Amino acid sequence: METILFLTHAEADGGLSKSGLEALGAAAELAKNVGGELVAGLYGAQIQPAADSIATCGARRFLAVAAEDFAAARYATDAAACEALIRGSAASLVVAAAGSRNARVIAGVAHRLGGCVDTHVTSIDAASGGPAISRWFYRQRIEGSLTRTQRPWFLLLDPGAHAPWTGEAGSITPEVLAVPVPDTCRRTIVQGFITPPADQQTIRPEAELLFVAGAGWTKKQKDGQPHVAEAEALIVDFLQKSRASLGSSKSLVDLTGENQAALRFMSHLNQVGQTGASPRHPKGLSTCCHGEEPHTVGWRFIAERRAINLDPNCGWARGKADVLYVADAFEVMARVNQLLGVKQ
Ligand SMILES: Cc1cc2nc3c(=O)[nH]c(=O)nc-3n(C[C@H](O)[C@H](O)[C@H](O)COP(=O)(O)OP(=O)(O)OC[C@H]3O[C@@H](n4cnc5c(N)ncnc54)[C@H](O)[C@@H]3O)c2cc1C
């Protein structure tokens, strides 16, 4: 029988993230479907609120590593906590959310335990020969289904791929495991976080809308001049008013590296496409972007797509967008911002 460990760290407020609850949803469903045993393993400075919030998830055991040393993301302590929880649970399958903290340690932990790991998992199903997963390869261009006999098998579930676990909170007393933290583990000291203010944080995975800016924003316009400062102002104004997430074409983010006039708040992290990200949003609006295949392949999870382009023959017109506005994006976005301002 499989022992399925739902592995998670607690967030700073002691609770669980949405992607953590999605991983729990997948782990609980898998345990039910394969007749396995579910165990919850939590680590962090303060794990009690998280444990109580999932008290009724059906886990047979709740294991925890709880101490101030495990509060912040740090490879040495995160890996030690994960290793202790997996050994303590004797898990054959480990399901965790594919957040940056888990992604950083899980391969190393799998190696310590003689296991194997799959990342970018999008579904975990019960199959006749045991659990089977679907996962992406090659930047989400190829989807594969596979089973493995090697155990423990670590599965990092991509955010948004499973419904989050929901259920009643309760009261639970986890079995607390003692994990020694030698001084060598404390060589890296997390002193704090420096993050941009919320209105400068342009990547917002939970946003209703993905707003993509393309290189056209920096090109010469009808007066024969580029208007980069105006483009910046229009885009920032729109993002602040709409709370949309900002994506980019490759051409636009590459301009920054070539010291050309570019949008200052744009980085390669914003790039959408074959060699960029494939974000998930209900709606997308592309502006000044040609809509070539290597870019639009990153839109595969955007449900409703619209684009603004001067060129009626651009890629978006060839079945890539639901609606193409053949128009000047400078004019359209100025008007949209004006309307949003009135609404607010
Ligand atoms: C192996 C490989 C991988 C790649 N991976 C990626 C990737 O991950 N992501 C990606 O984006 N690209 C990728 N590319 C590059 C891709 O093929 C395109 O070159 C790129 O997407 C073009 O960016 P763009 O549309 O912003 O720029 P352009 O092609 O320069 O298009 C600019 C557009 O702006 C429009 N425009 C100009 N002014 C206005 C205005 N005022 N109003 C409205 N429209 C206006 C123009 O009509 C034009 O269509 C890859 C290419 C290769 C070969």
The ligand as an SDF file (V2000), in Angstrom:
LIG
                    3D

 53 58  0  0  0  0  0  0  0  0999 V2000
   13.6180   29.5720  -30.5860 C   0  0  0  0  0  0  0  0  0  0  0  0
   12.7980   30.8260  -30.3890 C   0  0  0  0  0  0  0  0  0  0  0  0
   12.1590   31.0340  -29.1960 C   0  0  0  0  0  0  0  0  0  0  0  0
   11.4060   32.1770  -28.9860 C   0  0  0  0  0  0  0  0  0  0  0  0
   10.7410   32.3240  -27.7920 N   0  0  0  0  0  0  0  0  0  0  0  0
    9.9440   33.4060  -27.6240 C   0  0  0  0  0  0  0  0  0  0  0  0
    9.2000   33.5760  -26.4350 C   0  0  0  0  0  0  0  0  0  0  0  0
    9.2750   32.7850  -25.4840 O   0  0  0  0  0  0  0  0  0  0  0  0
    8.4100   34.6610  -26.3040 N   0  0  0  0  0  0  0  0  0  0  0  0
    8.3010   35.6120  -27.3020 C   0  0  0  0  0  0  0  0  0  0  0  0
    7.5620   36.5970  -27.1180 O   0  0  0  0  0  0  0  0  0  0  0  0
    9.0100   35.4620  -28.4330 N   0  0  0  0  0  0  0  0  0  0  0  0
    9.8300   34.4040  -28.6160 C   0  0  0  0  0  0  0  0  0  0  0  0
   10.5500   34.2980  -29.7680 N   0  0  0  0  0  0  0  0  0  0  0  0
   10.5590   35.4600  -30.6780 C   0  0  0  0  0  0  0  0  0  0  0  0
    9.3010   35.5660  -31.5370 C   0  0  0  0  0  0  0  0  0  0  0  0
    9.4350   34.7510  -32.6770 O   0  0  0  0  0  0  0  0  0  0  0  0
    9.1040   37.0330  -31.9860 C   0  0  0  0  0  0  0  0  0  0  0  0
   10.2960   37.5050  -32.5690 O   0  0  0  0  0  0  0  0  0  0  0  0
    8.7260   37.9830  -30.8570 C   0  0  0  0  0  0  0  0  0  0  0  0
    7.6480   37.4680  -30.1160 O   0  0  0  0  0  0  0  0  0  0  0  0
    8.3470   39.3200  -31.4830 C   0  0  0  0  0  0  0  0  0  0  0  0
    8.0530   40.2440  -30.4570 O   0  0  0  0  0  0  0  0  0  0  0  0
    7.0000   41.4070  -30.7180 P   0  0  0  0  0  0  0  0  0  0  0  0
    5.7730   40.8530  -31.3320 O   0  0  0  0  0  0  0  0  0  0  0  0
    6.8510   42.1680  -29.4390 O   0  0  0  0  0  0  0  0  0  0  0  0
    7.7990   42.3850  -31.7100 O   0  0  0  0  0  0  0  0  0  0  0  0
    7.5860   42.7090  -33.2520 P   0  0  0  0  0  0  0  0  0  0  0  0
    7.6340   41.4760  -34.0640 O   0  0  0  0  0  0  0  0  0  0  0  0
    8.5600   43.7980  -33.5410 O   0  0  0  0  0  0  0  0  0  0  0  0
    6.0990   43.2690  -33.3380 O   0  0  0  0  0  0  0  0  0  0  0  0
    5.7310   44.5410  -32.8960 C   0  0  0  0  0  0  0  0  0  0  0  0
    4.2680   44.7180  -33.2440 C   0  0  0  0  0  0  0  0  0  0  0  0
    3.8220   45.9600  -32.6990 O   0  0  0  0  0  0  0  0  0  0  0  0
    2.8410   46.4800  -33.5850 C   0  0  0  0  0  0  0  0  0  0  0  0
    2.7040   47.9070  -33.2790 N   0  0  0  0  0  0  0  0  0  0  0  0
    3.6300   48.8890  -33.3930 C   0  0  0  0  0  0  0  0  0  0  0  0
    3.1220   50.0490  -32.9810 N   0  0  0  0  0  0  0  0  0  0  0  0
    1.8400   49.8220  -32.6100 C   0  0  0  0  0  0  0  0  0  0  0  0
    0.8050   50.6400  -32.1130 C   0  0  0  0  0  0  0  0  0  0  0  0
    0.9490   51.9490  -31.8880 N   0  0  0  0  0  0  0  0  0  0  0  0
   -0.3870   50.0510  -31.8250 N   0  0  0  0  0  0  0  0  0  0  0  0
   -0.5790   48.7300  -32.0410 C   0  0  0  0  0  0  0  0  0  0  0  0
    0.3670   47.9100  -32.5190 N   0  0  0  0  0  0  0  0  0  0  0  0
    1.5770   48.4470  -32.8030 C   0  0  0  0  0  0  0  0  0  0  0  0
    3.3870   46.1760  -34.9840 C   0  0  0  0  0  0  0  0  0  0  0  0
    2.3450   46.1750  -35.9390 O   0  0  0  0  0  0  0  0  0  0  0  0
    3.9900   44.7790  -34.7560 C   0  0  0  0  0  0  0  0  0  0  0  0
    3.0590   43.7820  -35.0960 O   0  0  0  0  0  0  0  0  0  0  0  0
   11.3100   33.1600  -29.9940 C   0  0  0  0  0  0  0  0  0  0  0  0
   11.9700   32.9530  -31.2150 C   0  0  0  0  0  0  0  0  0  0  0  0
   12.7070   31.8040  -31.4120 C   0  0  0  0  0  0  0  0  0  0  0  0
   13.4150   31.6220  -32.7250 C   0  0  0  0  0  0  0  0  0  0  0  0
  1  2  1  0
  2  3  1  0
  2 52  2  0
  3  4  2  0
  4  5  1  0
  4 50  1  0
  5  6  2  0
  6  7  1  0
  6 13  1  0
  7  8  2  0
  7  9  1  0
  9 10  1  0
 10 11  2  0
 10 12  1  0
 12 13  2  0
 13 14  1  0
 14 15  1  0
 14 50  1  0
 15 16  1  0
 16 17  1  0
 16 18  1  0
 18 19  1  0
 18 20  1  0
 20 21  1  0
 20 22  1  0
 22 23  1  0
 23 24  1  0
 24 25  2  0
 24 26  1  0
 24 27  1  0
 27 28  1  0
 28 29  2  0
 28 30  1  0
 28 31  1  0
 31 32  1  0
 32 33  1  0
 33 34  1  0
 33 48  1  0
 34 35  1  0
 35 36  1  0
 35 46  1  0
 36 37  1  0
 36 45  1  0
 37 38  2  0
 38 39  1  0
 39 40  1  0
 39 45  2  0
 40 41  1  0
 40 42  2  0
 42 43  1  0
 43 44  2  0
 44 45  1  0
 46 47  1  0
 46 48  1  0
 48 49  1  0
 50 51  2  0
 51 52  1  0
 52 53  1  0
M  END
$$$$
